[in-house]
Amino acid sequence: MKKKLSILTLMMFAGFIAKGQDEKSPTVQFLNKRGYSFQPSRTDTLPGGVRKWPDTLYFNTIYKSRLLGTPTIPISFTKIDRINGAYQVNPTISLGYGYAWFFGNFTFSETDKILVDPKFFFGLIADFGLQNDFSLNKLASVFTGGFIGFASYSLFFGYDYISRSPTIGLGGRVDLYTVHQNSLNPIGKVAELRKHKVAAVRIEDE
């Protein structure tokens, strides 16, 4: 019995090792998810036959695309409603979900981290208020609209279905690429912002 258990343990251990060896690096996983092909026959083309990615990618090289995208979680701390022709400031904590597009560039580091340098954000969101006047006794807002912002701070604008009024809100966002890098989506053709250095290490399919 002990011999069978030992053999079973060794087989499981060997299986874990084999799985670890077959698993690709986070950078390769990201590139595969976003359409990059390491094979000679490239399939990562945009409409018009333009290739999305360069033939060869390098670590520590800055890349740019027309836009970058990511799912986002908006967090609003206050809102301004227009009710009966007058503007009213309401303290409201709300959470939601949306999608952000932004200008910026990104770099693949040799530690398998994608370093992003974002500039200006805009996007679409929907959220609901958790508090009104800092009490949890009722739903404060149901909001859909858009936003613009820099870094993690945003100005939200849209329509609140609870107060039935146009609304402006101030708050922040958690862009999901900051916690899960595969959420980053380069949109359009990707190119080097500046030519890679001679000593730059090529990204391999491993």
DRENLUMGU-60056 format. One line per field, with one value per residue: residue number from 1; residue in one letter; x, y, z of N, C-alpha, C, CB in turn. Coordinates in Angstrom, 3 decimals. Glycine has a CB too. Layout:
residues N
nr: [NUM,...]
rest: [A,...]
nx: [X,...]
ny: [Y,...]
nz: [Z,...]
cax: [X,...]
cay: [Y,...]
caz: [Z,...]
cx: [X,...]
cy: [Y,...]
cz: [Z,...]
cbx: [X,...]
cby: [Y,...]
cbz: [Z,...]
This chain:
residues 206
nr: [1,2,3,4,5,6,7,8,9,10,11,12,13,14,15,16,17,18,19,20,21,22,23,24,25,26,27,28,29,30,31,32,33,34,35,36,37,38,39,40,41,42,43,44,45,46,47,48,49,50,51,52,53,54,55,56,57,58,59,60,61,62,63,64,65,66,67,68,69,70,71,72,73,74,75,76,77,78,79,80,81,82,83,84,85,86,87,88,89,90,91,92,93,94,95,96,97,98,99,100,101,102,103,104,105,106,107,108,109,110,111,112,113,114,115,116,117,118,119,120,121,122,123,124,125,126,127,128,129,130,131,132,133,134,135,136,137,138,139,140,141,142,143,144,145,146,147,148,149,150,151,152,153,154,155,156,157,158,159,160,161,162,163,164,165,166,167,168,169,170,171,172,173,174,175,176,177,178,179,180,181,182,183,184,185,186,187,188,189,190,191,192,193,194,195,196,197,198,199,200,201,202,203,204,205,206]
rest: [M,K,K,K,L,S,I,L,T,L,M,M,F,A,G,F,I,A,K,G,Q,D,E,K,S,P,T,V,Q,F,L,N,K,R,G,Y,S,F,Q,P,S,R,T,D,T,L,P,G,G,V,R,K,W,P,D,T,L,Y,F,N,T,I,Y,K,S,R,L,L,G,T,P,T,I,P,I,S,F,T,K,I,D,R,I,N,G,A,Y,Q,V,N,P,T,I,S,L,G,Y,G,Y,A,W,F,F,G,N,F,T,F,S,E,T,D,K,I,L,V,D,P,K,F,F,F,G,L,I,A,D,F,G,L,Q,N,D,F,S,L,N,K,L,A,S,V,F,T,G,G,F,I,G,F,A,S,Y,S,L,F,F,G,Y,D,Y,I,S,R,S,P,T,I,G,L,G,G,R,V,D,L,Y,T,V,H,Q,N,S,L,N,P,I,G,K,V,A,E,L,R,K,H,K,V,A,A,V,R,I,E,D,E]
nx: [0.821,1.898,3.881,2.409,1.207,3.489,4.372,2.181,2.345,4.829,4.169,2.223,3.779,5.616,3.828,3.048,5.482,5.903,3.704,4.362,6.620,5.544,3.944,3.525,5.311,4.046,4.164,4.232,1.786,0.065,0.614,-0.198,-2.934,-3.666,-3.415,-0.887,1.456,3.980,4.768,6.073,4.122,2.072,-0.852,-1.973,-3.596,-4.998,-8.040,-7.775,-5.415,-3.195,-0.575,-0.987,0.906,4.487,7.049,9.002,9.320,10.597,12.094,12.038,11.522,9.790,6.444,3.741,0.250,-2.733,-4.822,-5.302,-7.030,-9.192,-11.147,-12.953,-13.498,-15.576,-15.553,-17.442,-17.636,-19.107,-21.874,-23.495,-26.669,-29.228,-32.083,-35.392,-34.589,-32.559,-29.241,-27.911,-25.811,-24.855,-23.714,-22.498,-21.666,-20.695,-20.523,-19.480,-19.293,-17.399,-15.920,-12.758,-10.958,-7.745,-4.981,-1.542,1.506,3.373,5.505,7.340,8.688,11.638,11.005,8.570,6.483,4.097,4.664,2.901,2.314,0.058,-1.994,-4.402,-7.735,-10.910,-14.348,-17.110,-19.637,-21.576,-23.273,-24.262,-25.609,-24.419,-24.683,-26.438,-26.250,-24.579,-25.851,-27.222,-29.800,-31.288,-31.377,-29.219,-28.595,-28.909,-26.994,-25.978,-23.565,-20.809,-17.234,-14.367,-10.860,-7.762,-4.924,-6.008,-8.266,-11.500,-14.041,-17.379,-20.247,-23.686,-26.824,-29.075,-31.200,-32.689,-32.965,-33.863,-32.528,-30.050,-26.605,-23.548,-20.529,-17.814,-14.823,-12.981,-11.208,-10.718,-8.692,-8.691,-6.415,-4.379,-4.411,-4.612,-2.809,-3.442,-5.796,-5.256,-5.604,-4.252,-5.210,-5.577,-2.765,0.366,3.447,6.970,7.806,10.196,13.109,14.266,16.974,20.284,21.199,18.866,16.743,15.229,11.792,10.858,9.065,8.367]
ny: [-1.207,1.234,1.474,1.836,4.312,5.911,5.737,6.943,9.528,10.371,10.384,12.405,14.583,14.702,15.353,17.951,19.293,19.020,20.457,23.006,23.486,23.601,25.856,29.134,32.293,35.209,37.465,36.346,35.021,37.240,38.463,36.445,36.399,38.876,38.684,38.494,36.661,34.264,32.675,31.971,32.400,34.964,36.083,38.256,40.603,43.771,45.403,45.924,44.690,45.444,44.808,44.191,43.991,44.571,42.738,41.670,41.742,43.504,43.475,46.112,48.255,50.979,50.994,52.034,52.547,53.260,53.684,52.732,50.302,49.344,47.486,49.102,50.191,52.469,54.880,56.973,59.916,62.164,63.993,66.146,67.193,68.294,69.618,70.566,72.871,73.848,73.455,70.826,69.647,66.461,64.196,61.156,57.779,55.673,52.734,51.018,49.829,49.813,50.848,51.943,54.077,55.143,57.391,56.706,54.900,51.777,49.315,46.296,44.653,42.876,41.428,40.395,42.185,44.554,47.771,50.700,53.891,56.074,58.700,60.536,59.840,58.462,57.361,54.968,54.340,52.623,52.900,52.421,54.013,53.573,54.870,57.572,60.739,59.566,57.353,54.059,53.534,53.596,53.222,55.303,56.272,55.515,55.315,56.160,56.883,58.870,59.542,61.616,61.932,62.171,60.256,58.422,59.838,61.211,62.933,62.481,62.231,62.254,60.572,60.327,57.893,57.683,60.225,61.382,63.202,65.170,64.556,65.311,63.971,63.493,61.690,58.613,55.898,52.399,51.007,48.043,46.917,47.581,45.793,43.380,42.481,41.400,42.563,44.849,46.395,46.920,49.042,49.170,49.656,48.577,50.026,50.785,53.388,54.703,53.662,50.422,49.609,48.475,46.491,45.436,42.887,40.232,39.270,36.051,33.024,31.619]
nz: [0.000,0.885,-1.022,-3.374,-2.815,-2.732,-5.390,-6.657,-5.577,-6.644,-9.373,-9.460,-8.655,-10.769,-12.777,-12.009,-12.337,-15.102,-16.042,-15.120,-16.666,-19.223,-19.136,-20.302,-20.143,-18.352,-20.059,-22.658,-22.602,-22.463,-24.959,-26.749,-26.149,-27.095,-29.801,-30.996,-32.911,-32.706,-34.706,-38.054,-40.066,-40.030,-38.358,-37.204,-38.203,-39.114,-40.304,-43.806,-44.146,-42.661,-40.427,-36.970,-34.916,-34.530,-36.372,-34.677,-31.168,-28.304,-25.044,-22.568,-24.282,-25.589,-26.544,-28.662,-29.418,-31.329,-29.511,-26.063,-24.140,-21.380,-19.021,-16.366,-12.965,-11.715,-9.055,-7.272,-5.282,-4.813,-6.181,-8.551,-9.044,-11.291,-10.376,-10.703,-12.032,-10.446,-9.125,-7.191,-4.675,-3.731,-1.300,-2.205,-2.314,-4.761,-6.829,-9.797,-13.178,-16.176,-19.316,-20.297,-22.470,-23.452,-24.006,-24.388,-23.605,-23.545,-21.963,-22.126,-19.471,-18.356,-16.167,-16.584,-16.278,-17.391,-18.105,-17.907,-19.262,-18.813,-20.281,-21.042,-20.183,-21.247,-21.358,-20.976,-18.548,-16.002,-12.956,-9.467,-6.583,-3.275,-0.881,0.609,1.833,3.636,4.799,4.869,4.075,1.743,-1.862,-3.565,-6.148,-9.644,-12.334,-15.609,-18.096,-19.208,-18.933,-18.293,-17.686,-15.791,-14.829,-12.033,-11.458,-12.079,-13.983,-13.981,-16.079,-16.949,-16.740,-14.039,-12.912,-10.626,-9.362,-11.615,-13.344,-15.123,-14.369,-12.705,-11.599,-9.252,-8.740,-8.442,-10.140,-10.627,-12.730,-14.495,-15.662,-13.984,-11.922,-13.136,-15.683,-18.160,-18.854,-20.217,-23.360,-26.368,-28.973,-32.404,-34.668,-33.423,-32.573,-32.288,-30.079,-29.903,-31.622,-30.842,-28.588,-29.437,-27.743,-26.763,-25.489,-27.196,-27.213,-26.573,-27.460,-24.853]
cax: [0.000,2.793,4.584,1.472,1.078,4.737,4.363,1.164,2.896,5.849,3.494,1.604,4.868,6.127,2.816,3.144,6.703,5.672,2.781,5.109,7.530,4.761,3.266,4.239,5.506,2.929,4.283,3.822,0.343,-0.578,0.739,-1.067,-4.318,-3.894,-3.323,0.463,1.859,5.427,4.999,6.428,2.911,1.427,-2.300,-2.431,-3.797,-6.124,-8.719,-6.884,-4.204,-2.088,-0.240,-1.210,2.128,5.751,7.519,9.761,9.118,11.764,11.947,12.554,11.324,8.502,5.529,2.542,-0.815,-3.658,-5.454,-5.258,-8.316,-9.242,-12.327,-12.683,-14.495,-15.648,-15.919,-17.826,-17.806,-20.076,-22.511,-24.274,-27.897,-30.029,-33.460,-36.288,-33.858,-31.502,-28.190,-27.834,-24.654,-25.220,-22.644,-22.921,-20.615,-21.260,-19.628,-20.051,-18.430,-17.376,-14.749,-11.970,-9.961,-6.803,-3.752,-0.370,2.417,3.630,6.810,7.463,9.917,12.188,10.416,7.230,5.505,3.850,4.694,2.030,2.395,-1.202,-2.094,-5.752,-8.736,-12.323,-15.029,-18.519,-19.820,-22.867,-23.049,-25.384,-25.179,-24.536,-25.002,-26.941,-26.058,-23.806,-26.677,-27.445,-31.218,-31.958,-30.548,-29.024,-28.579,-28.629,-26.394,-25.240,-22.993,-19.412,-16.291,-13.047,-10.020,-6.318,-4.516,-7.155,-9.332,-12.408,-15.273,-18.434,-21.421,-24.687,-28.201,-29.416,-32.585,-33.400,-33.350,-34.393,-31.875,-28.646,-25.745,-22.088,-19.920,-16.359,-14.352,-11.813,-11.437,-9.721,-8.572,-8.364,-5.074,-3.438,-4.419,-4.535,-2.252,-4.081,-6.945,-4.815,-5.905,-3.798,-6.188,-4.911,-1.409,1.371,4.766,7.946,7.807,11.574,13.752,14.855,18.421,20.982,21.317,17.543,16.515,14.048,10.801,10.747,7.880,8.780]
cay: [0.000,2.379,1.564,2.431,5.734,6.576,5.844,7.941,10.837,10.702,10.691,13.722,15.558,14.817,16.069,19.371,19.829,19.106,21.563,24.245,23.689,23.925,27.129,30.254,33.449,36.154,38.325,35.564,34.818,38.492,38.663,35.480,36.835,40.097,38.416,38.394,35.303,34.052,31.793,32.682,32.828,35.894,36.213,39.421,41.697,44.673,45.639,46.521,43.885,46.015,43.998,44.880,43.992,44.468,41.367,41.260,42.575,43.528,43.958,47.449,49.108,51.647,50.787,52.861,52.181,54.379,53.824,51.604,50.117,48.496,47.599,49.983,50.271,53.860,55.121,58.375,60.345,63.245,64.261,67.367,66.951,69.460,69.291,71.724,74.033,74.234,72.464,70.356,68.787,65.355,63.246,59.820,56.822,54.731,51.835,50.571,49.121,50.483,50.603,53.160,54.192,56.196,57.598,56.398,53.907,50.676,48.669,44.957,44.536,41.520,40.752,40.001,43.209,45.533,49.107,51.553,55.329,56.617,60.150,61.077,58.787,58.732,56.086,54.816,53.631,52.539,52.609,52.640,54.608,52.752,55.702,58.918,61.423,58.650,56.337,52.931,53.198,53.542,53.337,56.726,56.650,54.576,56.294,55.748,58.045,58.796,60.229,62.004,62.033,61.976,59.297,57.648,60.769,61.364,63.710,61.671,62.991,61.373,60.715,59.559,57.442,57.837,61.640,61.783,64.463,65.118,64.494,65.377,63.401,63.502,60.505,57.909,54.668,51.333,50.427,46.656,46.522,47.815,44.625,42.181,43.114,40.901,43.421,45.914,46.069,47.876,49.170,49.680,49.176,48.783,50.345,51.313,54.841,54.993,52.420,49.659,49.652,47.326,45.453,45.034,41.435,39.870,38.474,34.731,32.245,30.692]
caz: [0.000,0.957,-2.304,-4.343,-2.486,-3.130,-6.857,-6.999,-5.219,-7.628,-10.636,-9.312,-8.616,-12.140,-13.550,-11.675,-12.953,-16.544,-16.272,-14.921,-17.788,-20.417,-18.964,-20.892,-19.275,-18.401,-21.237,-23.825,-22.465,-22.843,-26.404,-27.418,-25.954,-27.872,-31.233,-31.542,-33.264,-32.807,-35.837,-39.294,-40.770,-39.119,-38.518,-36.439,-39.155,-38.952,-41.591,-44.795,-44.265,-41.897,-39.257,-35.700,-34.120,-35.271,-36.579,-33.498,-29.992,-27.432,-23.684,-22.239,-25.451,-25.450,-27.667,-28.682,-30.345,-31.511,-28.203,-25.154,-23.501,-20.205,-18.156,-15.233,-11.895,-11.250,-7.661,-7.172,-3.901,-4.745,-7.456,-8.673,-9.800,-11.665,-9.985,-10.777,-12.507,-9.511,-8.958,-5.814,-4.408,-2.845,-0.986,-2.604,-2.645,-5.726,-7.537,-11.055,-14.120,-17.463,-20.156,-20.493,-23.528,-23.062,-24.764,-23.591,-24.174,-22.633,-22.085,-21.557,-18.683,-18.307,-15.009,-17.025,-15.947,-18.448,-17.520,-18.708,-19.002,-19.344,-20.409,-20.909,-20.219,-21.458,-21.443,-20.665,-17.282,-15.338,-11.542,-8.563,-5.325,-2.075,0.259,0.389,3.111,4.478,5.437,3.971,4.156,0.445,-3.050,-3.790,-7.561,-10.725,-13.233,-16.808,-18.761,-19.622,-18.055,-18.763,-16.509,-15.803,-13.791,-11.559,-11.096,-13.207,-13.957,-14.568,-16.523,-17.518,-16.276,-12.848,-13.067,-9.360,-9.238,-12.916,-13.693,-15.551,-13.187,-12.802,-10.404,-9.115,-8.025,-8.958,-10.885,-10.564,-14.067,-14.188,-16.090,-12.887,-11.050,-13.981,-16.866,-19.373,-19.150,-21.111,-24.749,-27.386,-30.055,-33.592,-34.946,-32.381,-33.137,-31.338,-29.938,-30.324,-32.070,-29.743,-28.464,-30.022,-26.723,-26.272,-25.536,-27.953,-26.508,-27.193,-27.127,-23.790]
cx: [0.861,3.519,3.703,1.306,2.318,4.779,3.374,1.660,3.930,5.223,2.849,2.662,5.438,5.145,2.862,4.361,6.503,4.738,3.482,6.042,6.776,4.134,4.127,4.375,4.301,2.978,3.819,2.322,-0.422,-0.550,-0.140,-2.528,-4.644,-3.544,-1.934,0.809,3.374,5.782,5.360,5.211,2.073,-0.055,-2.848,-2.590,-5.049,-6.844,-7.812,-5.579,-3.005,-1.821,-0.391,0.094,3.362,6.172,8.212,9.515,10.309,11.373,12.526,12.530,9.921,7.678,4.318,1.535,-1.772,-4.371,-5.117,-6.616,-8.221,-10.621,-11.972,-13.817,-14.529,-16.103,-16.191,-18.117,-18.818,-20.678,-23.299,-25.456,-28.555,-31.496,-34.298,-35.545,-32.740,-30.506,-28.035,-26.669,-25.055,-24.014,-23.116,-21.701,-21.224,-20.159,-20.286,-19.051,-18.489,-16.150,-14.078,-11.053,-9.005,-5.608,-2.575,0.535,2.709,4.960,6.748,8.778,10.375,11.717,8.963,6.143,5.340,3.741,3.941,2.200,1.143,-1.200,-3.504,-6.772,-10.106,-13.023,-16.490,-18.658,-21.295,-22.578,-24.322,-24.847,-25.421,-24.952,-25.575,-26.937,-25.431,-24.685,-27.007,-28.924,-31.921,-30.942,-30.445,-29.124,-28.395,-28.233,-25.786,-24.718,-21.568,-18.521,-15.067,-12.161,-8.543,-5.969,-5.743,-8.330,-10.185,-13.535,-16.320,-19.604,-22.398,-26.056,-28.448,-30.905,-33.378,-33.882,-33.950,-33.830,-30.503,-27.748,-24.277,-21.520,-18.411,-15.929,-13.137,-12.219,-10.364,-9.703,-7.999,-6.997,-4.052,-3.386,-4.333,-4.097,-2.845,-5.325,-6.557,-5.022,-5.372,-4.765,-5.509,-3.503,-0.462,2.724,5.689,7.841,9.168,12.238,14.433,16.382,19.040,21.033,19.972,17.335,15.197,13.090,10.607,9.485,8.242,8.250]
cy: [1.267,2.596,2.216,3.919,6.515,6.780,6.916,9.353,11.293,11.083,12.071,14.814,15.790,15.577,17.559,20.013,20.018,20.272,22.897,24.538,24.101,25.308,28.276,31.391,34.375,37.066,37.605,35.306,36.077,38.689,37.692,35.895,38.017,39.932,38.319,36.937,35.230,33.189,32.605,33.170,33.668,36.027,37.473,40.639,42.487,44.801,46.391,45.773,44.424,45.142,44.816,45.035,44.020,43.013,40.820,42.256,42.433,43.988,45.372,48.392,49.692,51.467,51.699,52.238,53.368,54.708,52.606,51.510,49.205,48.576,48.441,49.936,51.710,53.931,56.612,58.735,61.475,63.455,65.552,67.072,68.283,69.097,70.559,73.005,74.498,73.094,72.117,69.395,67.729,64.467,61.825,58.954,55.781,53.931,51.403,49.820,49.856,50.096,51.938,53.012,55.295,56.235,57.298,55.419,52.844,50.017,47.280,44.883,43.093,40.747,40.358,40.931,44.137,46.904,50.057,53.006,55.976,58.133,60.629,59.962,59.324,57.392,56.153,53.983,53.521,52.233,52.831,53.127,53.682,53.567,57.029,59.619,60.482,57.727,55.264,52.561,53.162,53.651,54.810,57.115,55.430,55.429,55.613,56.995,57.806,59.501,60.654,62.126,61.871,61.058,58.506,58.534,61.087,62.331,62.890,62.563,62.034,61.643,59.779,59.208,57.508,59.275,62.194,63.136,64.215,65.240,64.627,64.826,63.485,62.259,59.890,56.670,53.658,50.695,49.022,46.215,46.712,46.648,43.319,42.641,42.600,41.695,44.579,45.488,47.154,47.869,49.830,49.136,49.541,49.012,50.832,52.834,55.396,53.664,51.727,49.760,48.376,46.171,44.959,43.528,41.159,39.034,37.162,34.016,31.177,31.153]
cz: [0.000,-0.365,-3.358,-4.099,-2.913,-4.644,-7.301,-6.706,-6.235,-8.975,-10.588,-9.337,-10.012,-13.019,-13.287,-12.326,-14.455,-16.884,-16.137,-16.082,-19.043,-20.340,-19.508,-19.882,-19.370,-19.622,-22.498,-23.790,-22.884,-24.354,-27.186,-27.318,-26.849,-29.350,-31.813,-31.800,-33.390,-34.013,-37.089,-40.070,-39.827,-39.417,-37.846,-37.364,-38.807,-40.291,-42.561,-44.932,-43.520,-40.673,-37.984,-34.922,-35.022,-35.423,-35.334,-32.377,-29.052,-26.031,-23.564,-23.440,-25.362,-26.722,-27.532,-29.651,-30.431,-30.212,-27.361,-24.471,-22.301,-19.559,-16.941,-14.229,-11.389,-9.793,-7.515,-5.723,-3.746,-6.116,-7.395,-9.584,-10.153,-11.454,-9.952,-11.132,-11.611,-9.369,-7.482,-5.669,-3.389,-2.577,-1.263,-2.890,-3.564,-6.401,-8.831,-11.895,-15.453,-18.264,-20.442,-21.694,-23.115,-24.002,-23.840,-24.308,-23.132,-22.970,-21.463,-20.778,-18.645,-17.076,-15.290,-16.507,-17.146,-17.789,-18.441,-18.282,-19.600,-19.370,-20.080,-21.120,-20.622,-21.599,-21.091,-19.403,-16.922,-13.869,-10.730,-7.229,-4.155,-0.867,-0.198,1.745,4.142,5.326,4.409,3.862,2.813,-0.682,-3.429,-5.258,-8.443,-11.914,-14.449,-17.488,-19.187,-18.624,-18.847,-17.523,-16.801,-14.640,-13.353,-11.167,-12.315,-12.905,-14.699,-14.985,-17.201,-16.935,-15.101,-12.912,-11.765,-9.182,-10.530,-13.355,-14.305,-14.325,-13.575,-11.506,-10.427,-8.350,-8.678,-9.731,-10.493,-11.947,-13.922,-14.683,-14.968,-11.917,-11.826,-15.372,-18.178,-19.756,-20.061,-22.557,-25.687,-28.567,-31.251,-33.715,-33.808,-33.038,-32.033,-31.291,-30.330,-30.660,-30.908,-29.760,-29.034,-29.033,-26.209,-26.485,-26.241,-27.084,-27.261,-26.703,-26.101,-22.448]
cbx: [-0.932,3.799,5.029,0.105,0.836,5.963,4.006,-0.133,3.519,6.808,2.435,0.794,5.976,6.401,1.433,3.204,7.907,5.084,1.611,5.901,8.335,3.678,2.933,3.521,6.801,2.916,5.726,4.591,-0.011,0.100,2.195,-0.875,-4.566,-3.086,-4.031,1.490,1.184,5.959,3.757,7.258,2.097,2.093,-2.995,-1.436,-3.894,-5.658,-10.025,-6.605,-3.853,-2.399,1.190,-2.239,2.168,6.860,8.470,11.277,7.806,12.853,12.638,13.977,11.529,8.696,5.083,2.879,-1.562,-4.681,-6.994,-4.099,-9.308,-8.152,-12.844,-12.463,-14.170,-16.603,-14.788,-19.051,-16.485,-19.429,-23.417,-23.407,-28.875,-29.756,-33.494,-37.015,-34.783,-32.093,-26.858,-29.153,-23.434,-26.365,-22.195,-23.842,-20.002,-22.096,-19.264,-20.584,-18.862,-17.422,-15.141,-11.151,-10.620,-6.329,-3.669,-0.777,3.733,2.491,7.916,7.406,9.706,13.705,10.491,6.936,5.932,2.549,6.158,0.552,3.717,-2.381,-1.702,-5.988,-8.822,-12.561,-14.367,-19.283,-19.060,-23.803,-21.912,-26.224,-25.889,-23.230,-23.770,-28.383,-27.400,-22.891,-27.976,-26.650,-31.909,-33.005,-31.126,-27.693,-27.470,-29.873,-25.332,-26.138,-23.058,-19.229,-15.883,-13.090,-10.435,-5.548,-3.853,-6.749,-8.748,-12.976,-15.084,-18.902,-21.012,-24.306,-29.200,-29.077,-32.608,-32.499,-32.138,-35.922,-31.745,-28.329,-25.972,-21.584,-20.339,-15.869,-15.448,-10.874,-11.428,-10.047,-7.669,-9.397,-4.653,-3.810,-5.662,-5.925,-0.777,-4.444,-7.551,-3.333,-7.420,-2.355,-7.438,-4.880,-0.893,1.429,4.651,9.384,7.449,12.380,14.770,14.422,18.831,22.406,22.128,16.423,16.508,14.446,9.457,12.003,7.269,10.311]
cby: [0.001,2.193,0.172,1.737,5.914,5.752,4.482,7.670,10.793,9.523,9.626,13.797,15.087,13.425,15.535,19.557,18.890,17.785,21.492,24.177,22.424,22.889,27.360,30.742,34.203,36.994,38.797,34.229,34.435,39.668,38.505,34.087,37.202,41.236,39.445,39.032,34.853,33.403,30.922,31.782,31.607,37.248,34.987,39.742,41.155,46.063,46.429,47.945,43.745,47.481,43.447,44.122,42.762,45.267,41.309,41.153,42.197,44.445,42.999,47.343,48.311,53.144,49.310,54.334,50.868,54.061,53.994,51.749,49.570,48.896,46.193,51.415,49.265,54.673,54.642,58.669,60.776,64.544,63.106,68.551,66.056,69.901,68.583,71.906,75.133,74.614,72.977,69.680,69.619,64.527,63.389,59.883,56.160,55.470,50.611,51.734,47.618,51.983,49.875,53.485,54.490,55.985,59.061,55.842,54.568,49.650,49.521,43.858,45.068,41.575,41.656,38.591,44.003,45.186,49.592,51.115,55.958,56.125,60.590,62.232,58.105,59.641,55.113,54.168,54.337,51.441,53.479,51.345,55.917,52.053,55.922,58.906,61.970,59.442,56.957,51.731,54.168,54.660,52.494,57.144,57.666,53.636,57.114,54.912,59.245,59.400,59.329,63.355,61.022,63.343,60.025,56.792,62.064,60.027,65.144,60.585,64.151,59.931,60.427,60.359,56.028,57.429,62.476,61.841,65.360,66.249,63.181,66.848,61.973,64.793,59.479,57.530,54.928,50.269,51.314,45.767,47.326,49.078,44.627,41.403,42.917,39.452,43.958,46.268,45.893,47.536,49.997,51.191,49.758,47.570,51.415,50.876,55.254,55.768,52.703,48.188,49.843,47.717,45.965,45.845,40.817,39.096,39.246,33.880,31.601,30.569]
cbz: [1.211,2.083,-2.776,-4.270,-0.982,-2.670,-7.507,-6.227,-3.824,-7.806,-10.953,-8.008,-7.663,-12.736,-13.234,-10.163,-12.688,-17.070,-15.305,-13.634,-18.055,-20.624,-17.480,-22.158,-19.648,-17.148,-21.408,-23.885,-21.011,-22.146,-26.834,-26.821,-24.488,-27.286,-31.944,-30.587,-34.578,-31.528,-36.098,-40.184,-41.296,-39.194,-37.950,-35.287,-40.589,-38.430,-41.376,-44.440,-45.679,-41.472,-39.370,-34.854,-33.200,-34.564,-37.773,-33.815,-29.271,-28.013,-22.692,-21.704,-26.794,-25.139,-27.746,-29.090,-29.884,-32.604,-28.336,-24.113,-24.479,-19.204,-17.719,-15.708,-10.725,-12.139,-6.668,-8.055,-3.340,-4.225,-7.855,-9.225,-8.993,-13.158,-8.603,-9.457,-12.703,-8.131,-9.538,-5.386,-3.893,-3.452,0.490,-3.840,-1.359,-6.777,-6.669,-11.826,-14.280,-17.276,-21.486,-19.238,-24.930,-21.620,-25.338,-22.246,-24.664,-22.688,-21.411,-22.676,-17.253,-18.326,-13.762,-16.580,-14.681,-19.270,-17.293,-18.571,-19.612,-18.518,-21.824,-21.918,-18.867,-22.714,-20.570,-21.843,-16.160,-15.999,-10.991,-8.384,-5.095,-1.792,1.124,-0.260,3.634,5.384,6.034,4.445,5.036,0.328,-4.223,-3.250,-7.834,-11.053,-12.501,-17.782,-17.864,-21.009,-16.872,-19.593,-15.518,-15.705,-12.564,-10.379,-10.496,-13.599,-14.603,-13.574,-17.495,-17.295,-17.420,-11.541,-13.598,-8.184,-8.840,-12.867,-12.456,-16.585,-12.426,-13.067,-10.244,-8.395,-7.935,-7.824,-12.423,-9.420,-15.000,-14.767,-17.323,-12.142,-10.200,-14.034,-16.880,-19.198,-17.856,-20.857,-24.943,-27.864,-29.597,-33.569,-36.272,-31.406,-34.257,-31.719,-28.495,-29.202,-33.186,-29.822,-26.994,-30.455,-25.574,-26.991,-24.104,-29.226,-26.369,-26.886,-28.394,-23.736]
